[in-house]
Structures are given as C-alpha cells and as structure tokens.
Amino acid sequence: MDPRDNPYSPGAGRRPVALIGRAAQMEAWDVMLTRIVQGRDAQSMVMYGLRGVGKTVLLTQFALKTRSQGWIVAQTEARRGMPLREAVGESLHGILMEIARPGVGKRILKAVKTALSFKASYDSTGVWHFGLDLTGSEGGGADTGALETDLGRVVMDLVAVAEERGTGVALLIDEAQDISQEDLAALCALIHGANQRQERFVVALAGLPSLPRQLSEAKSYAERPFAFYEIGILTRDESIAVLADPAEMVGVDWSEEALDLVVDAAGDYPYFLQEFGQDTWNAAASSPITGTDARVGIVRGTNALDTGFFRIRWERASSAERDYLRAMAQDGEGPSSSSQIAARLKKKPSTLGPARANLIAKGLIYSPEYGVVAFTVPAMSSFIERQE
C-alpha cells in the first residue's frame, strides 16, 4: 500500500495517530490543572518507565494541553553533566519572547528582569534582549547560586503573571534521571515550598525506572509532592487497537492473523508496535493486511530496529562495556545481579564498577535496586544474541 498514507510513526517522541492506553495519565494531568486553578492542593507528576513506552509523547501532550489553557509552560530535557539551572533557563527564552512586548505591565517587567538575572547566573557571555526598558523595574536577584532560591524567584514572578490570566506555571522535564542529586533535592524543595505557599505551579518529570529511587534519595519527603505513574507496556487489546484503529481511519483492515503476529512480535511494546505496523503496512499490497504481510513486516521491522534503535546504543559502548552487556544478556530481559555478571566475566565486581557506571551514564542500563542492573530498552538481550 502507499507508504505516503502509512499511519504509523516509530520515532522518539512522535505522537502516534491513536494514543492508546494513556488515558489515566492524561486525565490525572487535567484534574491537577483544574485543582490548582481552583486553589486546591495537587501533586506534581513523575512518570517512569523503559525507553520507547511513550513518556516523551505524554510530556508533549501535557505541554500542548496546558498551553491551550493559557498556562505558562517551560519544557526541557535534562542532560547528564548539564546543571538543571541551565536546562531550565534556556527553556524560558521562548516564554519571555511571548510575554515581553512593549507596553506590558509591571508584573511582566519584573518577571523578565528576574529571568534575565537567572540567565546571567549560568551564562555571563550571552544576554537576552527583548527591547524593553527595565530601568527602575522591580525583579532580578535570581543569581545567588542557590538553585532553589533562584529558580523559586523566577517561578514566583512568572506565577504572578499567570495569575492575571487565571492560570499558572508548568515545568516539564524529560530524561529526569540525568538530573544531579543536588539539583533534584533543590527541585523537590522548590516544589514543596510552592505547594505550601499555594502557588499555581506544577512540575512533570519523566525518566527511567530508577527515577523514583533517585528522588527518594535526594529528599526523604519526595513521595509527598509527587504522584508516581509507571508507564509500561500495553495490554493485548490496547496493542491491537494501536494497529487497527489508525488503519481503520483510512479504510484499511487487518486480518486477525496479522494482528496476532505483530502484537506477539512487539510484545505489547509501543515503539515496536509502531515499527512493525509501519513495515507491515508498506509490505501489504491491499486491504486487508494478511499474515504473510505481517511476517514480511516483522522481518523488515526487526532489521530496522537492529540497524537503528538497537545499533546506535550498542555502538556507544566500549569493548569492555559490550562484554558487560553480553554477560547481562544471558539473563534475557533480566534484571541481572552485578555479582553474577562479574562471575561470568571471571572478574572481581569492583573492577567492573567503571564499566557499569559508564553504561548507566550512557543510558544503556539502570539500577532498579542495589547490586542489580537491567537494560533500559526491552529486547536488548535478543539483539545482542543476534549479533553473536
């Protein structure tokens, strides 16, 4: 069938035509926004799960929905080694461009001046210019070096601007497992303080399954300001809907055999469903999509995953790190004991510490608990076996 009509979209952060199985998170976010505007208590949100389950898609949907309601929304991605101050600061530029216009009121001038001081706290060479005369305006002071204090001032001033619209401020951070413990602690304290002051401020974090533990290690009370949502694989019925619904929208049917084959091959994993769905569509000559089409699509899809999705991760690992991954792969989907990996490699656990740390830093594995590691993407062990 015509690939130009293909309704499937494998890719990082791409919203599928049919966003299936995530209604609970969307509803929770909507309830939270409503409660905050009404002056009621509401917890910020933490979403955690393996790569490719749709966390980034959800964050983007949250941002779109929140902006459509007039909220001030800052969306960013944490990066290992980058201070949260810089990541959040750069996400403010677009917001300031929207609100910093000639003739604006005192609250906006104050917020802009405070944001500019926040920018100066991490970048003394780059200055934002908005064509506003801030002489004599209140604001500033967000350059003390203490993230909780400085970002808190920015948030407070932006909240004051948002309240004039009857809305609030939302901060959305992807790859939150890469935020340093120090910055996580400051962020938790900031949210906790904003909640106590009943500020119209909410945060959504998305990251790997280790994120809840990292938060609890950063602040003992991390379970209070956040509601935690595990984003996992879909149910079988949801997986079938992911394939069948988009096709039905354009007048194409799937045979029951084809659906069963692709769902089984994908293991109810959202990214794989999109990849196999796309390749099966392209392999089909006409509707309905048959089992033969599905078999061809699965082979092509597996090859696409091997040369792209898995390969780019595999090639980021050094030779020693690949040995570590091979030892993990013997446990299938895992998780794997660090001591068992050392035994397989005939090495002392302490000597494997650098390889383990590097693999975690590169986002290839994570530690769900002490002495245990697991792959950040499903089916990585199968890919490694295919390479052998």
C-alpha positions in Angstrom: 0.0 0.0 0.0 1.0 3.6 -0.5 3.7 4.5 2.2 2.6 8.1 2.0 -0.7 7.0 3.6 1.1 5.0 6.3 -0.5 5.9 9.7 2.3 4.5 11.9 5.1 6.6 13.3 8.0 5.0 15.0 10.3 7.7 16.4 11.5 9.3 19.6 8.7 11.5 21.0 6.4 11.2 18.0 2.7 11.2 18.8 1.0 8.2 17.3 -2.2 8.7 15.4 -4.0 6.7 18.1 -2.7 7.5 21.6 -3.9 4.3 23.2 -3.6 3.2 26.9 -2.5 6.5 28.4 -5.9 8.0 29.3 -5.3 7.7 33.0 -2.2 9.9 32.9 -3.9 12.5 30.6 -6.9 12.6 33.0 -4.7 12.9 36.0 -2.9 15.9 34.5 -6.2 17.6 33.6 -7.5 17.1 37.1 -4.3 18.5 38.5 -4.5 21.7 36.4 -8.1 22.2 37.4 -7.5 21.8 41.1 -4.6 24.2 41.0 -6.6 26.9 39.3 -9.4 26.3 41.9 -6.8 26.9 44.6 -6.8 23.3 45.8 -3.9 21.1 46.6 -2.4 19.0 43.8 0.7 16.8 43.5 3.1 17.2 40.7 3.7 14.2 38.5 6.5 11.7 38.0 6.4 9.2 35.0 8.9 6.4 34.8 9.5 3.5 32.5 11.7 2.0 29.9 12.7 3.8 26.7 10.1 3.8 24.0 7.0 3.4 26.1 5.8 6.9 25.3 6.9 9.1 28.2 8.1 11.9 25.9 4.9 11.7 23.9 2.9 12.2 27.1 5.0 15.2 28.2 4.5 16.8 24.9 0.7 16.2 25.1 0.7 17.7 28.6 2.5 20.8 27.3 0.1 21.2 24.3 -2.9 20.8 26.6 -1.6 23.2 29.2 -0.6 25.9 26.8 -4.0 25.7 25.2 -5.5 26.7 28.5 -3.3 29.8 28.7 -0.7 28.4 31.2 3.0 29.5 31.0 4.8 26.2 30.1 8.5 25.5 30.2 9.6 22.2 28.7 13.1 20.9 28.7 15.3 17.8 28.7 17.9 17.1 31.3 21.3 16.1 30.2 24.0 14.3 32.3 26.6 16.9 33.2 24.4 19.9 32.4 23.2 21.8 35.5 19.4 21.9 35.8 19.8 25.7 36.1 21.0 25.9 32.5 18.5 23.4 31.1 15.5 25.3 32.7 17.0 28.7 32.0 17.2 28.1 28.2 13.6 26.8 28.2 12.4 30.2 29.5 13.6 32.1 26.4 10.6 31.3 24.2 8.2 32.1 27.1 9.9 35.5 27.6 9.7 36.2 23.9 5.9 35.7 24.0 5.2 37.9 27.1 8.0 40.6 26.7 6.3 43.1 24.5 6.3 46.9 24.6 3.7 48.4 26.9 3.4 45.3 29.2 2.6 45.7 32.8 4.8 45.9 35.9 4.4 42.2 36.7 5.7 41.1 33.3 8.6 43.6 33.5 9.5 42.2 36.9 9.4 38.6 35.7 11.6 39.4 32.7 14.1 41.2 34.9 14.3 38.2 37.3 14.6 35.7 34.4 17.5 37.8 32.9 19.3 37.6 36.2 18.7 33.9 36.3 20.2 33.6 32.8 23.3 35.6 34.0 23.8 33.2 36.8 25.0 30.4 34.4 26.0 32.4 31.3 27.8 35.7 31.7 28.6 35.9 28.0 25.1 35.5 26.5 22.5 38.1 27.1 18.8 38.0 26.0 17.4 41.2 24.5 13.7 41.9 24.4 13.6 45.6 23.6 12.2 46.5 27.0 13.5 49.3 29.3 13.8 47.6 32.6 15.4 50.6 34.4 13.6 51.1 37.6 11.7 47.9 37.4 11.5 45.5 40.3 12.8 42.0 40.0 16.2 40.4 39.5 18.2 38.7 42.2 17.9 35.2 40.8 21.7 34.9 40.7 22.6 33.9 44.2 23.9 30.5 43.0 21.4 28.5 45.1 19.1 26.8 42.6 16.1 26.5 45.0 16.3 30.2 45.7 17.0 31.5 42.2 14.5 29.3 40.4 12.0 29.9 43.1 12.2 33.7 42.4 11.7 33.1 38.7 8.7 30.8 39.3 7.1 33.2 41.8 7.3 36.1 39.3 6.0 34.0 36.4 3.2 32.7 38.6 2.2 36.3 39.3 2.0 36.9 35.6 0.0 33.7 35.0 -2.5 34.6 37.8 -3.5 37.7 35.9 -4.7 35.2 33.2 -6.3 32.9 35.8 -3.8 30.2 35.0 -0.4 29.0 36.4 3.1 27.9 35.5 4.1 24.3 34.5 7.6 22.9 34.2 8.1 19.7 32.3 11.4 17.9 32.3 12.3 14.8 30.2 15.2 12.4 30.9 15.0 13.5 34.6 17.1 10.6 35.7 20.1 12.6 34.4 19.4 15.5 36.9 22.1 15.5 39.6 21.2 14.6 43.1 21.9 18.1 44.3 19.6 19.6 41.7 16.9 17.0 42.4 17.0 17.9 46.0 16.7 21.6 45.2 13.8 20.9 42.8 11.9 18.9 45.4 12.4 21.6 48.0 11.2 24.2 45.5 8.0 22.3 44.7 7.4 21.6 48.4 7.7 25.3 49.2 5.5 26.4 46.3 2.8 23.9 47.5 3.0 25.3 51.0 2.5 28.8 49.6 -0.3 27.5 47.3 1.4 28.9 44.2 -0.1 27.9 40.9 3.0 25.9 40.0 3.2 22.3 38.8 6.0 20.0 37.6 6.0 16.8 35.5 9.2 14.7 35.4 9.7 11.7 33.0 12.6 9.3 33.3 13.9 5.8 33.6 12.6 3.3 36.2 15.4 4.4 38.6 13.9 7.9 38.9 11.6 7.3 41.9 14.6 5.9 43.9 16.7 8.8 42.9 14.1 11.2 44.1 13.7 9.5 47.4 17.5 9.5 47.9 17.5 13.3 47.1 14.8 14.2 49.5 13.2 11.9 52.1 9.8 13.5 51.5 9.8 13.2 47.7 6.7 11.0 47.9 4.7 13.9 49.2 4.9 16.5 46.4 4.7 13.9 43.6 2.2 11.4 42.3 4.1 8.5 40.6 3.0 6.7 37.4 4.7 3.8 35.9 4.4 3.9 32.1 4.7 0.3 30.9 3.7 -1.9 28.0 0.2 -2.0 26.7 -2.5 -4.7 27.2 -3.1 -7.0 24.3 -6.4 -5.3 23.5 -4.7 -1.9 23.6 -1.9 -3.2 21.3 -4.5 -4.4 18.8 -6.2 -1.0 18.9 -2.8 0.7 18.3 -2.6 -1.2 15.0 -6.2 -1.5 13.9 -7.6 2.0 14.8 -5.2 4.1 12.6 -5.7 1.8 9.7 -9.5 1.8 10.0 -9.4 5.6 9.9 -8.1 5.4 6.3 -10.3 2.4 5.3 -7.8 -0.4 5.7 -8.4 -3.6 7.7 -6.1 -6.0 9.4 -6.8 -9.8 9.4 -6.9 -11.4 12.8 -3.8 -13.5 12.0 -1.8 -10.4 11.0 -2.7 -8.6 14.3 -1.8 -11.6 16.4 1.6 -12.0 14.7 2.6 -8.4 15.0 1.3 -8.0 18.6 3.2 -11.1 19.6 6.4 -10.0 17.9 6.2 -6.5 19.5 5.5 -7.9 23.0 2.9 -5.1 23.6 5.8 -2.6 23.5 4.6 0.8 22.0 7.7 1.6 19.9 7.9 -1.9 18.4 4.2 -1.8 17.5 4.7 1.4 15.6 7.8 0.0 13.8 6.2 -3.4 12.9 3.0 -1.6 12.0 4.8 0.7 9.6 6.7 -2.1 7.9 3.8 -4.4 7.6 1.7 -1.6 6.0 4.4 -1.0 3.4 4.7 -4.7 2.7 0.9 -5.1 2.1 -0.4 -4.8 -1.5 -4.0 -4.1 -0.4 -6.6 -4.4 2.4 -7.0 -6.5 4.4 -3.4 -6.8 5.7 -2.6 -10.5 5.8 -0.5 -12.8 7.9 2.0 -13.0 5.0 2.3 -9.2 5.0 2.8 -9.3 8.8 5.6 -11.9 8.6 7.4 -9.7 6.0 6.8 -6.6 8.1 8.2 -8.2 11.2 11.4 -9.3 9.4 11.8 -5.8 7.9 11.0 -4.1 11.2 13.4 -6.3 13.2 16.1 -5.4 10.7 15.2 -1.6 11.0 15.4 -1.9 14.8 18.7 -3.7 14.7 20.3 -1.2 12.4 18.9 1.8 14.1 17.2 1.6 17.5 19.5 -1.0 19.0 22.6 -0.4 16.9 23.0 3.3 18.0 23.0 2.2 21.6 25.3 -0.8 21.1 27.9 1.3 19.3 28.0 3.8 22.1 29.5 1.1 24.3 33.2 0.4 24.5 34.6 -3.1 24.1 34.7 -3.7 27.8 31.2 -2.3 28.2 29.9 -4.7 25.5 31.4 -7.6 27.4 29.4 -6.4 30.4 26.2 -6.2 28.2 26.8 -9.7 26.8 27.0 -11.1 30.3 23.8 -9.3 31.2 22.1 -10.7 28.0 22.4 -14.3 29.4 19.6 -13.3 31.8 17.3 -12.4 29.0 15.2 -9.4 29.9 16.8 -9.5 33.3 17.4 -8.0 35.7 20.9 -9.2 36.4 23.0 -9.5 39.6 26.2 -7.5 39.5 28.0 -10.3 41.3 26.7 -12.9 38.7 27.9 -10.7 35.9 31.4 -10.5 37.5 31.4 -14.3 37.9 30.6 -14.8 34.2 33.3 -12.4 33.2 35.7 -14.0 35.7 36.5 -10.7 37.3 36.1 -9.0 40.7 32.9 -6.9 41.0 35.0 -3.9 42.0 36.9 -4.0 38.7 33.7 -3.8 36.7 32.5 -0.6 38.5 33.7 1.8 35.8 32.0 -0.2 33.0 28.8 -0.3 35.0 28.9 3.4 35.8 29.6 4.3 32.2 26.7 2.2 30.9 24.4 3.9 33.3 25.7 7.3 32.3 25.1 6.4 28.6 21.5 5.4 29.4 22.0 1.8 28.3 21.3 0.2 31.7 19.9 1.3 35.0 20.0 0.0 38.5 16.5 -0.8 39.9 18.0 -1.7 43.3 21.3 -2.1 44.9 23.5 -4.8 43.3 21.2 -5.2 40.3 21.2 -3.9 36.8 18.8 -4.1 33.8 18.5 -2.9 30.2 16.8 0.4 29.6 15.2 -0.9 26.4 13.2 -4.2 26.0 14.6 -7.0 23.8 18.2 -5.7 24.0 19.3 -9.2 25.1 17.7 -10.6 21.9 19.6 -8.1 19.8 22.9 -9.0 21.5 22.2 -12.7 20.8 21.6 -11.9 17.1 25.0 -10.1 17.0 26.7 -13.2 18.4 
